[in-house]
Amino acid sequence: MNTRQMECFIALAEELNFRRAAERSMLTQPALSQQLRQIEAELQATLLFRTNRQVRLTPAGELFLVRAREIVERMRETGNLVRQIEKGISGSITIGATIPAIYILLADIISEMKKTLPNIKVIVHKMDTAAQEEELRKNHIDIGLGHPPFEDETLGSSNIAKIPFEVVMSRENPLAGKEGLTMKDLKDETFILFPRRMGPLQYDNIISLCLQAGFSPKNIIEVSPAQAIIAFAGSSLGIGFIASKQQQFQHPHVVYRPLEGPKPCFTLGTVYRKENVSPVVMTFKKIAEEVGKRAC
């Protein structure tokens, strides 16, 4: 039995007239009668009482009418939903993202995506970059937002933003009041950095700029997340590097100072499976790239 047969029965049950039901179903009356016989044979039940003067539902027919209506409506809804998912205008997306990515870009990306795809369900899991690659291989997430370079060459990736860091330091630090701060001015400071494994590109960029300025950091404290870097800086344990959007973590004892000249940057990228990329993932990726350009 198929939905077409159910639709024919629904028309007949509602019209209680073979001629009108046949016209409504765009069938001949004999073809409509054949559809009814096939349904009754499959169900092994009589659904209609038929005489020359009257057509009426049997108790079995009344029950089948209710269920047939439900099934046909459910099939229509399912068909519409499947078509929407195929077009990328419905469904869900599961995103893995690092803490910095969540604060710096993810909210803006989701906000933009919701303008285009308001019916998409968004699920976000906090995880580091390595975990994103692992969860992608297991099909547990659809796309990751983390820190390049991505190690798994079987996955696709795209750098979407390169955001300059600013220096966070204690208000008591002599450099807090200096105008035109450069990397060279930081040569005597202890550096408070994210662990290198969390963002090797950013970490190496900072060290490289120190070497270009003629020094190596005399001491390095590795700590995460950004709130910890800010707290350590506020306690005069050293200076840290924070992207501008991470300055929303208020701390009464720190100041943020931009750098002049060459400055370290914070790189964000997307990582995803190369095969069977859904329209929703491709939409997220495209919007992430657009939002990333504006953030640079």
N, C-alpha and C positions, 0 to 999 in steps of 0.2 A: 504494500500500500504506500502511496506517495502523497505529498501535500496537494497535488493537483486533484487527486481523487477526493481528498478531504474537502477541498474548496467546492467541488461539484456537489458533494453531499450537503455542505452548509447552505449552498444556494437553494437546493431542493427542500431542505428542512425549513428554511426561512420563507420560501415562496409557497410551499405546499401546492405546487402546480408545475407539472412537467414542462409545459410549453414555456412558461415564464422563466423557469430555472434553466432550461436548455438555452434560451436566448441570452440570459445573464452569463452563462458559462461558455457561450459561443460554441455550442455543440448542437447536433441534431437530437431529437427526442430519443431515437433508438440508441445513439451513442451514450446519452446520459443514463438511460436504463441499464446499459451494459456496465457502466462505471459502478452503479449501485449494486448490481448483481455481484460484481467482483469483490466489492467491499464486504457484502453480506456473506459471501462464500469464505472469505478469509477470516472473518470474525465468527463464522458459524452462528449467526444470529440474524433475526429479522429486524430491520431498522424502521421500516415503513409499512403501514397498512394501506393498501391501494385498492380502490374500487373505481367504477366508472364515474362516480360522483364525488369521491372524497379521497384525499391523501392526508394521513396523519401519522405522527411519530409513535412508535412503540415505546415502552419504558426503556428498552435497550437503546433505541434511537435517540431518546432524550439525553441519556447519559453520554452517548457517543458524540452528540452535537456539542455538549459542553467541552469534552476533552479535545475534539477536533478543532474547535475555535482556539483553545489554548495552544495546541501544537502548531497550528498555522501561524498564529501571532508570534509565538516564540521563534519559529523558523524565519519569519520576516525580520524580527529584531536581530537575530543572529546573522543573517545575511547582510544587513546594514552595518552591523558592527565589524564583521570580517572585511567588508569593503573599505570601511573607515581605517581599520588597522593597516590594510594593504596600501592605502594612500598616505599613511602616516599622520592621520588626523585624529586618531583615537588609540587607546591601548595604554601601555605603561613603559617607563624607562627606569632602570636601576643604575644608579651612578655611584662609583667609588671615588672619594675625594680626600685629599690631605686637608689638615686643619687650615693651613694658609690659603689653599685653593678655595675652601668654603667661604672664608672671610673676604678674600680679595675679589673673586670673580663669580663664584657659583650662584650666589643670590641674583646677581644681575643677569646671568645667562638664563636661569629659570624664569625670571620675570619677563624677559624678552620672548622666550619660547611659549609662555602662557598666552601672550598676545596673539600668536599665530595658531597655537594648538591648545585651546583652553580646556579640552577634555582629556588631556594626557595626565595620567597619574605618575607622579614623580616620587621615587624612593631614593634616599641618599644614605650611604653608609660611610662613616669616617674610617679611612685606612691609609697607610703609607703607600708609596709608589710600588714597592715590591709586592705588597699584598694585592694591589689592583691587578697587576699582571697575572698573579696566581688565580685570582677570582675570575678573571676573564677566561683563562684556560679551562676553568671548571664550569663556565657558563653561569656563574652566580651573579655577575653584574653585566651590564650592557656596554658601559663605557667608563673610563677612568679619567680623572683630572688630577694630574700630579706634576712631578718635577723631572724633566729630562736629565740625562739620557735614559730611555727605556731599554732594558737589557734584552728582552725577548724579540728576536728578529722576525718571528712568525706573526707578531702582532703589528697592526698599523699604528702610526703615531703622527702627531702634528704639533709643532710648537705654535702656541697661540698668543703669548704675551711675554714681553720682556720689560719688567717694571723696575725702575731705579729704587735702590734702597736709600733710606735716610739713616743717620746715626742717632741712636738713642743713648743718652748718658745722664748721669746724676746732675741735678741742678748745681751741685757743689763742685763739679768738675771745672777746672780753669778754662777748658775749651768751650764751655756752655755759652760764654759771652763773646766768643770769637766770630768775627765776620769772615766770610769767604773761606770756610773750612775745606781743606783738601785731604786726600789720603795721607800725604806726607806728615800732616799735623798729628796723625794718630800713631806715630812710630813708637811712642813710649807707653802706649795704652795696652792693657790686657783686653783681648778680644773675646766677646761672648757670642758664640756661634751655634747654629743648629748642628747636630752631629752630621758628619760628612755623608754617611749612608742615606740620610734623608733628602739630600739635594747636592750630589757631588758637583754638578755644574756650577751652582751658586757658591759653594764652599771654595772650589778651586779658582773661581773668578775673583773672589776676595783676596785670596793668598797671592794670585798673580798680580793684582793691582798693587798690593803691598810691595812686592819685589820690584815692580816698575817704579815705585816711588823711592826705592833704595833701602828697604828694610824688610825684615821678617818679623811677624808678631812675636813679642818676647814671651807672652803667655797666652794660651787659648783655653777657655772654658767652654765645653760643649754641653748644651742644655736645650730642652724643648718642653713645651711649645713656646710660642711667641710671648705669652704672658710671663713665662719664667725668665726669658731674656730681659724683658722690661723690668721685672722685679729685681733681678741681679744687678742691672744697671742702676736702678734706684738705690741700691744698697752700696754703691760705689765700688762694686767688684770689677768693673771694667766698662767697656762700651760695646754696644751691639748694633746690628743692622736690621732695620725693620721697614717693610713696605708701608706706604702711606696709609692704606686702608686698615693696617693692623694697629694704627695709632689710636683706634677707638678704645683700646684697652687702657683706660685711664689709670694713671699712677701719679700721686701728688709730688713725687720726688724726682721726676725725670723731665727732660726736655728732648725735643727732636730737632735735629739740624740737618739741612740738605748739604750735599757735597758739591763742590765746584770741580770742574775738570773731569778726568776719567773717574767713573764711579761704578761700584758693583751693582749688578742687576739681578732681579729675581725672575726666573724663567718658569712659565707654566705651559703644560701641553696636555693634549688628549691622547689616550691610548685605547685601542679598540680591536676587535677581531676583524681580520681582513675578509673573511668569508661570511656570506649571508648577512650583510649589514642591513638592518631594518631601516625603513624610511625615517622612523622616529630618531634613531641614532644619527643618521646622516643630517637630519635637521638640527639636532643638538650640536653636532660637530660644527656645522656651518655657522650657527648663531654664536657658539663659543669663539670662533675665529673672529667674527665681527666685533663682539664685545671686547675681546682681547686687544684688537687694534686700537680701540678707543681708550683702553686703559694704559697703553704705553706712553 
